[in-house]
Amino acid sequence: MSTNAIALSILLSAFFGLIFIRVPIAVGLMASSVACALYLNIPMVVLIQKMVNGLNSFTFLAVPFFIIAGELMGDGGISDKIIKFADVVVGKVRGGLAMVNVLASMLFGGISGSSVADVSSIGSFLIPLMRKQGYPADFSVAVTVSGSVQGIIIPPSQNMIYYALAAGGLSISKLFIAGYIPGIMFGCGLMTVSYVIALRRKFPKGRTYSLREAVAILLDALIGLFAILIIIGGILLGIFTATESAAAASVYALVVTVVIYRTLKPADVLKVFLRSLKTLSMIIAIIGSSSVFAFLLAWLKVPTMVSEFFIGISSEPLVVMLLVNVLLLVLGMLVDMGILILLMTPILLPVVTNVGYDPVHFCIIMMVNLGIGLCTPPVGTSLFVGCSIAKIGIEEAVKGFLPFYCTMLAILAAIILFPELSLWLPSLMR
């Protein structure tokens, strides 16, 4: 075996071996990288430089601000007000509570930017409520978890920021804007399949609100939903960069929850900051260690080998993209989404760009693809959260997912076949 082949086997076997024995991801990435670097006689100072460079980005500053904004909005009861607003809009039709679930995730996803946060906040209220009103447990979990994927596609999305970092500094603003049409398509597709199932299984209708009640709920929710306008409106109008919009949204969330709604006290805000700091520390460790790991993959020419492998099978762009998607779907069932974005983007992005795909388009494809992985065992993080709320097993829940899996895969296919769905809005930006 060549030196590079041995080094690559050390890197990958050490990493997967450590993960198998449940060593934390960041530790596994760093330990395997150090072992590989020692074999290659790469100075440790180089690894430290790569780790620092991976974190030394103005773009990365958006992550803590979006985390804080999402935590404040979640703890401050914004999700409850969004659920009531969604109930006014779509709740009165048959199976309306399922569509409320999807619409609430669409709106809250534009604030939290996290699938797991959507399931935790919205699901903790709606899953028990759906079961109380006669919806099957597997259907309730399937709607909630599938709908939460919108938080990855509709901005702000922490995972899009990871993609931008791993891709070498793409425009966060363009990535955010690119997610809107696919994200709305995703929500409409899930609401359609929910409605069809509701008609066939005769799920209950929701209540009808009076005009006075509807206006009061709308006005109450608009204060919280204005955070979405700050983020997206500021970016589109050129007032903010993505990072600046994240900071503005955090300040707005603080004012809304503490001063206007008065649902959080100063002690509660401190708890939010401490919890956000804990989350951020894990993210920093993973991004820093994955930067070193990705550097070694590039050193060992793994992106070139992967590209040659795919091109060797077929040079047809659609076939290459199909192979890439199959790989991502399989990996998404086994590995956490954030890790995959950081590790696979430097490997797969050159492959798809070489056959003519736009990096922004590929970002949306990857987000949808790996979002499906969050709903799929054995490592579906959002799926596990939904099942724990509903108190049912994974096997029972997966049965209810089948029509939603088909819908999500159909939307993924549409996004791949029609790049304009992702690229039209970014093309309007200067």
KOLZAZA-560678 format. One record per atom (N, C-alpha, C): residue in one letter; x, y, z. Coordinates in steps of 0.02 Angstrom, whole numbers, plus 50000, padded with zeros to 5 digits. Each point is the difference from the previous one (the first is absolute). Layout:
N
AXYZ
...
END
This chain:
430
M500424994050000
M499585006050000
M500435006250000
S499765005349967
S500375006349999
S499935003650067
T500435005050009
T499995003850063
T499335003450010
N499735002949946
N499355003450005
N499434995250017
A500024994049971
A499484995150014
A500024997750073
I500604999050026
I500064998150071
I499765005750045
A500205006149983
A499795005850040
A499255000850000
L499684998949941
L499275000649996
L499664994650040
S500284994049998
S499704994550040
S500075001550074
I500565003050021
I500085001950071
I499485005250019
L499925005149956
L499535005550014
L499284997450007
L499784996049953
L499304997849999
L499874994650052
S500464995150006
S499884994550048
S500025002750071
A500465004650015
A500035002950067
A499365003950016
F499765003949950
F499405004050011
F499394995650013
F499874995349954
F499404995850007
F500064995350060
G500614997950016
G500094995850059
G499835003750064
L500225006350004
L499865004150059
L499255001650006
I499695001449943
I499285001450001
I499614993850021
F500244994149978
F499664993850017
F500004998850076
I500535002050034
I500034999150072
I499735006250037
R499635004249963
R499645005750028
R500445005650028
V500585000949970
V500415005850015
V499665006149969
P499995005950032
P499695005949970
P500295001549930
I499565002449956
I500195001149930
I500625004449994
A500025005650035
A500565004649994
A500664996650021
V499974996150053
V500604996450024
V500214994849948
G499514996449971
G500164995149949
G500325003149939
L499745005749978
L500285003449942
L500725002250013
M500115002950060
M500665002750015
M500514994550013
A499804994850036
A500464994550016
A500224996449936
S499524998649956
S500184996649938
S500435004449955
S499885006550002
S500415004749961
S500715000250025
V500085000150066
V500675000250030
V500374993649983
A499674994250004
A500324993649984
A500245000049927
C499575002449955
C500185000349929
C500585004849988
A499975005850032
A500535005149991
A500674997550026
L500004996350056
L500624997250026
L500314995149951
Y499574995949969
Y500264995349951
Y500305003649940
L499685005649979
L500245003849942
L500555005050018
N500185000350064
N500515004850024
N499805007349987
I499355001350005
I499765006949995
I500055003350068
P500335005850006
P500085003250066
P499325001650032
M499964999350066
M499375001350035
M499795007349994
V500495004449991
V499835007149994
V499565001249938
V500104995949948
V499595000749939
V499274998350017
L499894994850039
L499324998150020
L499685005650041
I500385003050044
I499745005550041
I499805005849956
Q500435001649950
Q499845005549954
Q499364998649961
K499914993849977
K499404998349963
K499385000350044
M500074998150063
M499445000450046
M499795007350011
V500495004350011
V499865007150011
V499705003149937
N500284998349943
N499745002849937
N499284997949987
G499834994050021
G499324997649992
G499495004050040
L500235002950055
L499555003850044
L500065007649989
N500555002149967
N500135007149992
N499615002749940
S499355000650010
S499565002249945
S499465004550027
F499905005749966
F499455004550019
F499334996649991
T499964995749949
T499384996349987
T499804995850060
F500484997050033
F499864995550057
F499665003750057
L500105006650005
L499695003850054
L499244999749998
A499724998449940
A499274999449995
A499734994350041
V500404994750010
V499774994050034
V499785001450072
P500435003150042
P499785001250069
P499395004650004
F499975004949956
F499435004650002
F499354996449982
F500024995749949
F499394996349981
F499814995050054
I500494997150033
I499854995450055
I499645003750056
I500265005850018
I499705003950054
I499305002349981
A499925002449938
A499335002349977
A499504994350003
G500204994149976
G499554994350000
G499824997850071
E500495000050045
E499874998050070
E499545005050034
L500125006449988
L499575005250031
L499284999449975
M499924999149934
M499344999549971
M499644993750026
G500384994550005
G499694993850024
G499795000450073
D500465002350043
D499845000650071
D499495005550014
G499995005049955
G499555005750011
G499294998949976
G499844993949978
G499314998549981
G499815002149930
I500495001949958
I499845002049932
I499694994249961
S500254993950013
S499744994249964
S499254999050014
D499785001350061
D499284999350016
D499585005049961
K500255006149993
K499635005149963
K499994998449925
I500544997049975
I500024998049930
I499514994349987
I499954995450047
I499534994449993
I499285002749997
K499835004850042
K499335002949999
K499875003649934
F500515003549976
F499935003549936
F499884995049943
A500404994549999
A499914994949949
A499324996750005
D499744999350061
D499344997050010
D499465004449969
V500085006650005
V499525004649970
V500014999349924
V500604999049971
V500084999949927
V499744993549969
V500214994350028
V499844993649967
V499664994950046
G499885001850062
G499774995050049
G499284997649991
K499595003649963
K499284998349999
K499824994549950
V500464998049956
V499854994849951
V500104993150032
R499784994749965
R500094993350026
R500754998350004
G500214997450056
G500714998850010
G500385006450010
G499645005350019
G500305006650006
G500575000350050
L499964996150054
L500535000350050
L500664997549972
A499974995349954
A500624997649967
A500305005649957
M499575003649965
M500255005549958
M500235005950043
V499685001050057
V500245005050048
V500714998350021
N500124993550012
N500664997650020
N500525001949948
V499854998749937
V500485001449945
V500105007549992
L499465003850000
L500065007349991
L500375003250058
A499864997650061
A500355002750059
A500754998749995
S500194994049976
S500714998449991
S500315004449946
M499615001549947
M500255004449948
M500165007050027
L499555002550041
L500095006850028
L500535000150055
F499974995050045
F500494999950055
F500694998249974
G500034996149945
G500644998449970
G500365006249975
G499605005149981
G500305006349979
G500285004050057
I499914997650061
I500285003350059
I500544995750033
S499834993650009
S500474995650036
S500564997549956
G499854998549936
G500504997349955
G500234993050017
S499624996450040
S500214993450023
S499424995249999
S500114994149970
S499494994849997
S499854997450070
V500524998650039
V499904997350067
V499635005050044
A500175006549993
A499665005150039
A499255000249983
D499844999249936
D499294999949979
D499634994250032
V500294994049997
V499684994250029
V499915000850075
S500515002650033
S499985000750073
S499475005150022
S499985005749966
S499555005350022
S499284999049975
I499934999049935
I499334999249971
I499724993050015
G500424994949994
G499784993250011
G499784998650071
S500325003250049
S499824998850070
S499295002250015
F499745004749959
F499315002350009
F499524996349953
L500194999549936
L499544997549949
L499944992449999
I500534996450012
I499944992649999
I499504997550052
P500055002150064
P499494997950048
P499305002449981
L499955006149972
L499355002749981
L499704995949943
M500414998249951
M499754996049943
M499764993250024
R500374997050045
R499794993450026
R499355000650040
K499935005450037
K499395001150039
K499405000749955
Q500105002949940
Q499445001149954
Q499894994149953
G500354994550011
G499864994049962
G500484998349943
Y500535003949992
Y500504998449948
Y500444994350024
P500174995249957
P500444994550020
P500695002750020
A500334996550045
A500655002250026
A500525000249944
D500014994949957
D500514999949947
D499915005749951
F499375001649984
F499865005649955
F500205006750032
S499855000850064
S500175006250035
S500755001250001
V500384994850013
V500735000650001
V500265001349929
A499724996549951
A500235000849930
A499905007149975
V499415002950014
V499865006949978
V500485004850034
T500094999350065
T500425004650038
T500734999749978
V500264994049995
V500714999249983
V500145001849928
S499564998049954
S500095001849929
S499965007649992
G499515003150033
G499935007249995
G500595003850027
S500344997050050
S500575003550031
S500595000849952
V500024996049946
V500545000649951
V500005006949968
Q499425003350000
Q499965006849972
Q500475004850036
G500134998750063
G500465004350038
G500714999949973
I500164994749962
I500674999549970
I500025003849934
I499445000049964
I499985002849933
I499835007450001
I499505001850040
I499785007050004
I500465003950047
P500285005549977
P500475003750043
P499665003250060
P500395001150053
P500734998850005
P500144992650013
S500534997449971
S500174993050008
S500734999550022
Q500104997450060
Q500694999150025
Q500394995449953
N499664994949972
N500344995349957
N500235003149935
M499645005149975
M500245003549941
M500645003950016
I500055002450061
I500625003550020
I500584995150001
Y499884993950026
Y500534994949999
Y500214998549928
Y499514999649955
Y500154998749929
Y500435005549972
A499825006350014
A500385005649974
A500724999850025
L500094998250064
L500684999550028
L500384994449966
A499684994249993
A500344994249970
A500145001049926
A499595004149967
A500095001249928
A500515005449986
G500265003150052
G500535004949990
G499765007149998
G499415001550029
G499795006950006
G499495002349949
L499504995949985
L499455002249956
L499585005350035
S499615003849962
S499575005150028
S499434996950040
I499985001450065
I499464997450042
I499335003049977
S500015006249980
S499385003249978
S499684996449942
K500414998149951
K499744996449941
K499744993050019
L500364996850045
L499784993450022
L499335000450037
F499945005150043
F499375000950036
F499425001249952
I500095004649954
I499465001749953
I499824994049956
A500504996049983
A499884994249957
A499544994950033
G499955000050066
G499604995150035
G499265001450002
Y499795006049981
Y499305001850010
Y499514996149956
I500115000049935
I499534996549955
I500004992450015
P500594996750005
P499984992950018
P499684998750068
G500115004650048
G499714999150067
G499245000549999
I499745004849963
I499275000749994
I499714994149962
M500354997849947
M499784993949964
M499964994150048
F500504999450042
F500044994550048
F499395000250046
G499855005950027
G499435000750044
G499344998549965
C499925002649939
C499384998849963
C499914992649983
G500554996749984
G499974992849985
G499794996050060
L500285001650059
L499814996450061
L499285001550020
M499785006249991
M499305001550017
M499524996449952
T500204999449937
T499574996549952
T499924992650018
V500554996750015
V499964992950017
V499634999150067
S500085004850046
S499634999650064
S499255000649988
Y499815004549955
Y499295001049985
Y499704993849967
V500374997049953
V499754994049965
V499914994350050
I500484999150044
I499954994750052
I499415001550046
A499925006450017
A499455001950045
A499324998549969
L499935001249935
L499374998549966
L499864992550000
R500524996249984
R499914992749996
R499864996850068
R500315002750053
R499934996950066
R499515003950044
K499685005249970
K499485003950035
K500245002850067
F500575003449997
F500255003450059
F499555006050016
P500005002350063
P499535005450019
P500185006849970
K499495004349996
K500105006949980
K500185004250062
G500325005749986
G500165004650055
G499435005050011
R500125004450048
R499495005050016
R500035005949953
T499455003849996
T499965006149960
T500015006050048
Y500435004849985
Y500075005950043
Y499565005749975
S499765004050047
S499655006149981
S500505005049972
L499755005149965
L500455005049971
L500405003550055
R499685001750056
R500355003450054
R500564995650028
E499864993650010
E500514995450026
E500584999449950
A499824999349937
A500524999149949
A500465006149996
V499725006050002
V500405006149997
V500455000650061
A499744998450059
A500395000450062
A500594995149998
I499884994049976
I500544995049996
I500525002149949
L499765002749943
L500455002249948
L500465005550025
L499725005150033
L500405005550025
L500504997750052
D499784995350043
D500444997450052
D500604996249970
A499864996249947
A500534996049969
A500475004249957
L499745005449970
L500405004049955
L500615003150034
I499945001550064
I500565002950037
I500594995249999
G499864993550012
G500534995149997
G500234998549930
L499534999649952
L500184998449931
L500405005549967
F499985006050029
F500385005549972
F500754998549999
A500214995350043
A500714998050000
A500214997249932
I499534996549967
I500154997349933
I500125005749951
L499595005350005
L500095005749955
L500665003550013
I500215000250063
I500645003150015
I500564996149966
I499974993450004
I500544995849972
I500005000449924
I499434998649970
I499984999549927
I499945006849967
G499565004350028
G499925006749971
G500655003850002
G500364999550057
G500645003550006
G500514997749949
I500004993449986
I500484997349952
I499815002149929
L499354999249982
L499775001749933
L500105007449983
L499875004250049
L500065007349988
L500715002550006
G500464995650018
G500705002050006
G500155003950063
I499544999850049
I500125003550063
I500494996250044
F499934993350001
F500414995750042
F500364994849958
T500584997950025
T500274993649978
T499634994650040
A500124993649982
A499674994650037
A500205000250074
T500635001450013
T500255000250069
T499685005850039
E499965005749967
E499705005850033
E499254998950012
S499674996749953
S499294998650010
S499894995350058
A500474995250010
A499954995550057
A500065003850066
A500465004850002
A500085004050061
A499385004350012
A499725002949947
A499405004150007
A499414995850023
A499944993949973
A499464995550020
A500064998050073
S500614999150024
S500114998250071
S499775005750046
V500195006149982
V499805005850041
V499245000749999
Y499704999249940
Y499285000549994
Y499654994650041
A500264993949997
A499704994550039
A500045001450074
L500545003050022
L500085001750071
L499495005250021
V499915005249958
V499535005450016
V499284997350001
V499834995849950
V499324997349995
V499824995750059
T500454995450018
T499834995150053
T500055003050070
V500435005050009
V500095002950067
V499565006150011
V499955004349949
V499665006450009
V499274999949976
I499894997149940
I499335000349970
I499554994350026
Y500204993749988
Y499614994450024
Y500084998850075
R500585001850026
R500174999050071
R499944992750022
T500194995649955
T499994992850015
T500664997650029
L500525004149995
L500654998250029
L500225005350050
K500284997750055
K500305004450049
K500765000149990
P500345004950030
P500745000249992
P500344993550018
A499764996650052
A500304993550019
A499904994949945
D499435000349966
D499874995349945
D500465001449941
V500125006449988
V500455001949945
V500714997450013
L500225000550063
L500664997450018
L500044992549986
K499464996350016
K499994992849986
K500044998749925
V499665004249960
V500024999249928
V500725001049974
F500335005250026
F500695001449979
F500474994250018
L499914997450060
L500444994550022
L499874993749958
R499374998649985
R499844994349958
R500265001049929
S499945006149975
S500275001449933
S500754999449998
L500335002050055
L500734999450004
L500224992749999
K499624995850033
K500154992850000
K499944997249929
T499465001949966
T499904997749931
T500565002549954
L500175006550009
L500515003049958
L500684996850011
S500164998350062
S500654996950014
S500074993449963
M499464996249997
M500034993649963
M500095001349926
I499655005149974
I500065001749929
I500715002249982
I500295004250044
I500695002449988
I500484994249998
A499934995350047
A500454994250002
A499944995949937
I499384999049977
I499894995949940
I500275003549937
I499865006649993
I500235003649941
I500775000349998
G500315001450057
G500735000350003
G500324993349982
S499754994650030
S500294993449987
S499854997649930
S499405001649974
S499834997949932
S500415003849948
S500215006150016
S500435003849955
S500674996549991
V500274997350055
V500624996249998
V499914993649960
F499454996550014
F499844993749966
F499945001249925
A499635005349981
A499905001749929
A500675001849966
F500445003450037
F500665001749973
F500394993749983
L499974995050044
L500364993849987
L499694996249941
L499345000149995
L499684996949942
L500245003249935
A500055006750000
A500255003549941
A500744998349987
W500394999650054
W500714998349995
W500094993249966
L499554995450018
L500034993149974
L499644999349933
K499785005849973
K499675000249934
K499364995849996
V499634999750055
V499374996350001
V499485003149954
P499915006849999
P499515002949953
P500144998149927
T500644999849982
T500184998149931
T499834992749986
M500144995750049
M499844992949992
M499254998849994
V499615003550041
V499284999249998
V499725002549934
S500275005849977
S499785002849936
S500154995249942
E500604997250001
E500194995449946
E499574993750003
F499824997850060
F499584994150007
F499315001249969
F499695005750017
F499335001549973
F500025001049924
I500515003849977
I500055001349928
I500154993549962
G500364995550034
G500154993549969
G499374995949989
I499505000950042
I499374996549991
I499595003149943
S499975006750002
S499635003649947
S500195007450002
S500055003149942
S500135007249996
S499355003949992
E499434996649998
E499365003349994
E499835003550066
P499885006649999
P499895003650063
P499444997150043
L499444998149969
L499444997450040
L500174993450034
V500394995849965
V500204993650030
V500485001250059
V500465004649991
V500475001650054
V499625002750060
M499525004549988
M499615002750055
M499584994650034
L499744995349961
L499624994450029
L500454995950047
L500614998549978
L500464996250041
L500185003850063
V500115006549994
V500165004150058
V499425000050050
N499395000449974
N499425000050044
N499894993350035
V500124994649965
V499954993450032
V500514999550057
L500615002449987
L500524999950051
L499795004250061
L499735006049987
L499805004350055
L499404997250038
L499534997049965
L499434997050034
L500214994450047
V500474995949977
V500254994550042
V500385002850059
L500465004649988
L500395002950054
L499565003850050
G499475003449973
G499555003750043
G499624995750049
M499934993549985
M499684995450047
M500474997850055
L500655001349991
L500504997150045
L500395005250040
V500075006149973
V500435005150030
V499615006550009
D500165003750052
D499665006350014
D500095005049943
M499485004049989
M499985004549941
M500575005049999
G500125003450056
G500515005250002
G500694997349982
I500164994150026
I500654996849985
I500064998549926
L499464997349971
L500024998249929
L500115006249957
I499675005450017
I500085006149960
I500725002350001
L500295000150059
L500695002450008
L500514995549966
L499874993450001
L500484995349972
L499894998649926
M499374999549978
M499864997949932
M499985005849950
T499865006150023
T499985005649954
T500665001049963
P500595000150035
P500635000849963
P500144994249952
I499714994150013
I500114994249957
I499535000149940
L499365001250012
L499494999349947
L499895006349959
L500135005950029
L499885006249962
L500425000349936
P500654998250002
P500375000049936
P499724995049949
V499734994450025
V499714995049955
V499415002949961
V499545003250036
V499395002449967
V500135006449959
T500465004250023
T500165006049961
T500364998249935
N500394994650002
N500354997849939
N499524997749946
V499404997750020
V499524997949950
V499455005249988
G500115006150026
G499575005649981
G499495002450050
Y500004997350061
Y499505002250050
Y500265006150038
D499555004550016
D500175006150037
D500084998450074
P500495002850035
P500104998750071
P499395001850043
V499645005349981
V499405002050038
V499464994749991
H499914997749939
H499514994849985
H500174993750040
F500644998150001
F500204993950035
F499895000750076
C500055006050025
C499875001250071
C499284997950017
I499525002349960
I499304998350014
I499884992649992
I500314996949949
I499944992849991
I500254996350061
M500585002150025
M500304996850058
M499575001050062
M499725006050010
M499595001350059
M499384995550001
V499664999549942
V499404995849997
V500184992750010
N500534997949967
N500224993150003
N500174997950072
L500415003850032
L500204998350069
L499435001350049
G499555004649982
G499415001050042
G499574993750004
I499974996449943
I499644993650000
I500334995250048
G500675000450004
G500374995750046
G499815001250073
L499805006250017
L499795001450069
L499354996550018
C499634997849949
C499364996650010
C500074992449995
T500624997649990
T500104993049981
T500454996550051
P499794994250026
P500444996250044
P500604997449960
P500564998250032
P500074999350074
P500235006350036
V500215005449965
V500265005850034
V499595006249985
G499354999349992
G499575005749986
G499865004050063
T500385005450010
T499965003850063
T499295002650012
S499715003249949
S499325002850008
S499494994450012
L500104994349967
L499554994350008
L500004997650073
F500594999650029
F500054997850070
F499665004850047
V500075006549987
V499675005050042
V499254999449995
G499744999349938
G499284999349991
G499734993750033
C500364994549994
C499774993750032
C500015000550076
S500495003550027
S500025000750073
S499435004250026
I499795005149961
I499435004150019
I499364995949998
A499924996049947
A499394995949991
A500014993750041
K500604998350027
K500084993950041
K499834993749959
I500274999749939
I499924994149958
I500694997949974
G500054993849977
G500634997549974
G500125002249929
I500644999649979
I500195002049932
I499634995749949
E499944993450013
E499684995549952
E499285002149988
E499655001850053
E499305002149992
E499945006549961
A500475004750013
A499965006549968
A500154999749925
V500474995749980
V500234999849931
V499424998249952
K499534996050023
K499434998149957
K499615006249976
G499935004950044
G499635006049981
G500395004649955
F500664998849991
F500425004349960
F499984998549926
L499774994149980
L500074997949930
L499735005149949
P499395002750007
P499775005049951
P500415006450003
F500265001650060
F500405006250007
F500694999049970
Y500294994050007
Y500644998649967
Y499935000949924
C499474997149972
C499885000549928
C499935007349978
T499645004050040
T499925007149984
T500665003750002
M500404998850053
M500645003450006
M500484998149944
L500004993649980
L500434997949945
L499775003149934
A499345000749991
A499745003149938
A500215007449997
I499985003450056
I500215007150002
I500755000549988
L500394995450028
L500724999949987
L500144999149926
A499634995549968
A500094998949928
A499835006349960
A499475003550019
A499805006249965
A500555005350008
I500295000550059
I500535005050012
I500614998449957
I500164993649993
I500574998049959
I499865001449926
L499414998349976
L499845000549929
L499885007249977
F499785004350046
F499845007049982
F500415004850043
P500625001349980
P500455004450039
P499715006950014
E499555002449955
E499725006750009
E499635000750066
L499744994550026
L499655000350064
L500455002650055
S500644998449995
S500495002250050
S500375006449979
L500085001049936
L500465005349976
L499655006349977
W499344999949992
W499675006049974
W500045005850049
L499824999050062
L500025005550049
L500715002650010
P500514995750009
P500685002650006
P500235004049939
S499744998249941
S500205003649939
S499755007250000
L499495001550042
L499735006850004
L500425004550044
M500454996950040
M500435003950045
M500605002649962
R500205005950017
R500585003049968
R500644997750035
END
